[in-house]
Amino acid sequence: MQDIADQLNVWHRAGRAFAVATVVSVSGSAPRDPGAALAVDGGGEAVGSVSGGCVEGAVYELCQEALSTSAASLHRFGFSDEDAFAVGLTCGGIIDIFVQPVVPGAEPGLDTGLAYVRSGTPVALVRAVDGTAVRLGATLAVTADAHHGSLGPAAAALERAAVLHARAMLDAGRSGLFTLASDGRPCAPDGDATVTATFFAESHVPAPRMIVFGAIDFAAAVARAGGFLGYHVTVCDARPVFATRRRFPTAEEVVVDWPHRYLEAEAEAGRLDGRTALCVLTHDAKFDIPLLERALRMPLGFVGAMGSRRTHHERLDRLREVGLSELELSRLRSPIGLDLGARTPEETAVAVAAEIVAHRRGGTCLPLSSHGGPIHHDHEARPRRIA
């Protein structure tokens, strides 16, 4: 929902009712991740996408139906073997979509959650999407230290458990389904408990960070690629003549500081996490070694460094000399980037971005045409029963 949050807030502030269809579960080669959403307002205007085109028409109709009936519902879409042109995912995947009507002022948890998303406050929107323990569409807005909305006076234990579960997912920046019994105990969707509620927790957190060290021409291209991938990009260099806003207009921040000192300050301020990507492009030992000595000991998502293979081996020797273990050194992606035969800064940026995506998503880095394995690597196939 985050990609259409601005438009939803425009409708919401104007008091306009709308229906939002959200992908809550995927398996196989489904084209969109959980959290992807399509919304339709009372006038028929649509924003967003849930499938890249496969089932948009059918989901649009479901949104209009939800607006007319004021009822939330859960639906499954998959490939139709009998008729490939029937409503379904011709890519062969399966998606579960929750359709919910939204009337401003009627659901306090959703009202507050949208306000948090608009302000940039980390929040998990928790919606009941299946089961009989609570009303479908009941919504909680869960932050690090509070929650808003209610599942009803008869579901106090369930609400407490849902808040705790969602808060853990928010802390990890994850979105997904979880199922609880009416007394709050975790259980499987098809387990022994007779009264359950399945929730979709959608974590809205700040964009992951990419820090590009080294204000060179390659850095400008990498910064543009990072922004395209949705990262909050910072360029850092100790040389003020190179680290200028004019040279890096697409970066959110341009910082003049010694790289290792800046990294330490950001870590102490709690602004780095397991999604953070570092691209070290200086290939200058006086910058690289102090920086990588610290970076490779931090729980960051990706640490890559530019340089020739000779530079890389010399860099490893220097890092061993300052005490890094082989396990810590194994986290370094160097020379940075996939082997695309890149020459120009822009081609190199594509190679760097491709390696970051593959590392994050578990890709093989092979052409899709060269193997028959899954296209998407970061989703487990977890088909669920939907009544």
SVG drawing of the C-alpha trace seen along z (x, -y; Angstrom):
<svg xmlns="http://www.w3.org/2000/svg" viewBox="-24 -22 73 52">
<polyline fill="none" stroke="black" stroke-width="0.4" points="0.0,0.0 2.9,-2.3 3.4,-3.1 -0.1,-4.5 -0.3,-6.0 -0.1,-9.6 -3.2,-9.2 -5.1,-7.3 -4.3,-10.1 -5.6,-12.7 -8.9,-10.8 -9.0,-10.2 -8.5,-13.8 -11.2,-14.8 -13.6,-12.4 -14.0,-10.3 -14.8,-6.6 -12.6,-4.1 -11.9,-0.4 -8.4,1.0 -7.3,4.4 -4.1,5.6 -1.9,8.6 -1.5,10.5 0.1,13.7 1.9,14.9 3.4,18.2 5.0,19.3 5.8,16.6 3.3,14.0 4.4,10.6 3.8,8.4 5.0,8.7 2.7,8.7 1.6,5.2 1.1,4.3 -2.3,2.6 -4.9,1.2 -7.5,-1.3 -10.7,-2.6 -12.7,-5.6 -16.4,-6.1 -16.1,-7.9 -14.3,-5.0 -10.8,-6.4 -8.2,-3.7 -4.6,-3.9 -2.0,-1.2 -1.6,2.4 -1.8,5.9 -0.7,8.1 1.0,6.0 -2.1,6.4 -3.2,10.1 -6.2,9.6 -6.6,5.8 -10.0,5.8 -11.5,8.4 -10.0,6.8 -11.4,3.4 -14.8,4.9 -14.3,6.4 -13.4,3.0 -16.6,1.5 -18.6,4.3 -16.9,3.7 -17.9,0.0 -21.5,0.9 -21.9,3.6 -19.5,2.2 -18.2,5.7 -14.5,6.9 -13.5,10.1 -10.6,12.4 -10.0,13.8 -7.5,16.1 -6.3,15.8 -4.2,18.3 -3.5,19.7 -6.4,21.4 -5.4,24.6 -8.7,24.8 -8.7,21.3 -5.5,19.3 -7.5,16.2 -9.9,16.6 -9.3,14.4 -6.1,15.7 -2.3,15.3 -0.9,16.5 2.5,16.4 1.5,19.5 1.6,18.0 -1.0,17.6 -2.0,14.5 -4.4,13.9 -6.0,10.5 -7.9,8.8 -10.5,6.2 -11.6,3.7 -13.9,0.7 -12.6,-2.4 -14.9,-5.1 -12.9,-7.9 -13.7,-8.0 -15.2,-4.5 -12.1,-2.5 -9.9,-4.4 -6.9,-2.0 -6.9,-2.6 -7.4,-6.3 -4.4,-6.6 -2.3,-4.2 -2.7,-6.3 -1.7,-9.4 1.4,-7.6 2.3,-6.5 1.8,-10.1 4.1,-11.5 6.8,-8.8 6.4,-7.3 7.2,-3.5 3.9,-1.7 2.5,1.8 -1.1,1.8 -2.7,5.0 -5.9,6.1 -8.0,9.2 -8.3,10.9 -9.7,14.3 -11.2,16.4 -14.2,16.1 -12.6,14.7 -13.0,11.0 -14.7,8.9 -13.0,9.0 -11.2,5.7 -10.8,4.9 -7.6,2.8 -4.9,2.0 -2.1,-0.6 0.9,0.6 4.0,-1.5 7.1,-0.7 5.4,-1.9 1.7,-2.2 -1.2,-0.9 -4.5,-2.4 -7.8,-0.8 -9.5,2.2 -10.6,5.8 -13.5,5.4 -14.1,5.8 -14.5,9.6 -11.1,10.0 -8.7,8.4 -6.3,11.4 -6.3,11.7 -5.6,8.0 -2.7,8.1 -1.1,11.0 -1.7,9.4 0.0,6.2 3.1,8.1 3.3,10.2 3.0,7.1 5.5,5.1 8.1,7.8 7.4,7.8 7.7,4.0 11.0,4.1 12.3,6.5 10.6,4.4 8.6,7.5 5.1,7.8 3.1,11.0 0.3,13.2 0.0,14.7 -2.8,16.7 -3.9,16.7 -6.5,18.6 -9.2,16.6 -7.2,16.7 -4.1,15.3 -2.1,18.5 -0.2,18.8 -1.6,21.5 -1.6,22.8 -4.4,21.5 -5.7,25.1 -4.7,26.2 -6.8,27.7 -8.2,24.4 -11.8,23.9 -12.0,20.1 -9.1,18.2 -8.2,15.0 -5.6,14.5 -4.0,11.1 -2.0,9.4 0.6,7.1 1.9,4.5 5.1,2.8 5.6,-0.8 9.2,-1.7 11.6,-4.3 13.3,-3.5 16.5,-1.3 19.7,-3.3 22.4,-3.1 25.7,-4.9 28.1,-5.5 31.6,-6.3 33.8,-8.1 32.6,-11.1 33.7,-9.9 31.8,-9.7 30.9,-6.1 29.3,-7.2 26.9,-9.6 25.7,-6.7 25.4,-4.3 23.5,-7.0 21.0,-7.3 20.6,-3.5 20.1,-3.3 17.3,-5.9 15.7,-4.0 15.7,-0.9 14.0,-2.8 17.0,-3.5 17.6,-6.6 21.0,-7.5 23.8,-9.3 27.1,-10.1 30.1,-10.6 33.7,-11.8 36.3,-13.5 37.2,-15.9 34.9,-18.9 35.8,-19.8 34.3,-16.6 31.4,-16.0 29.0,-18.7 25.3,-18.8 25.9,-20.0 27.8,-16.7 25.2,-14.5 21.8,-16.1 19.8,-12.8 21.3,-11.9 19.2,-12.7 22.3,-13.7 25.9,-14.6 28.2,-14.5 31.8,-15.8 33.5,-13.6 36.0,-10.8 34.1,-7.7 34.9,-5.6 34.0,-8.6 30.7,-9.1 29.8,-5.4 30.5,-5.3 28.4,-8.3 25.4,-6.9 25.7,-3.6 25.8,-5.3 22.7,-7.3 20.9,-4.0 20.5,-5.0 21.9,-1.8 20.2,1.6 20.2,5.0 18.8,3.4 21.6,0.9 23.8,1.2 27.4,-0.2 29.1,-0.8 32.8,-1.7 34.1,-3.2 37.1,-5.1 39.6,-2.2 42.1,-4.2 43.6,-2.4 43.6,-5.4 39.8,-5.6 38.9,-2.0 40.7,-0.1 39.4,-2.1 35.9,-2.1 35.8,1.6 37.4,2.6 34.2,1.1 31.6,1.9 32.4,5.7 31.8,5.9 28.4,4.3 25.1,6.2 24.6,4.5 22.8,5.9 25.5,5.4 29.1,4.3 30.8,4.0 34.0,2.3 35.3,1.3 38.8,2.1 40.8,4.5 41.4,8.1 45.0,7.0 43.5,4.2 41.1,6.6 43.7,9.0 45.9,6.3 42.9,4.9 42.2,8.3 45.8,8.6 45.5,5.1 42.2,6.0 43.7,9.2 46.5,7.1 44.1,5.0 42.4,8.1 39.4,9.0 38.6,12.7 38.0,14.8 34.3,14.9 34.1,11.2 36.1,10.9 33.7,13.3 31.0,10.6 32.9,8.3 31.6,8.3 34.6,7.3 35.2,6.4 31.7,5.0 29.1,5.7 28.1,8.6 30.1,9.6 28.1,7.7 31.2,6.6 30.4,3.0 32.6,0.2 30.9,-3.1 29.8,-4.5 26.2,-3.8 26.9,-0.2 28.9,0.2 26.0,-1.1 23.7,1.4 26.2,4.2 26.4,2.9 22.6,2.6 22.1,6.1 24.4,7.6 22.6,5.8 19.3,7.0 20.5,10.6 22.1,10.6 19.0,9.2 16.6,11.5 18.7,14.7 19.0,14.7 21.4,17.0 22.8,14.2 22.2,16.6 20.1,15.7 16.5,16.8 16.6,18.5 19.5,20.8 17.6,22.6 14.2,23.9 14.2,22.8 12.0,20.3 11.9,16.7 11.3,15.3 13.6,16.6 12.5,14.7 8.9,16.1 8.1,19.5 5.3,21.3 2.7,21.3 -0.7,21.9 -3.5,21.4 -7.1,22.6 -9.6,19.9 -13.2,20.6"/>
</svg>
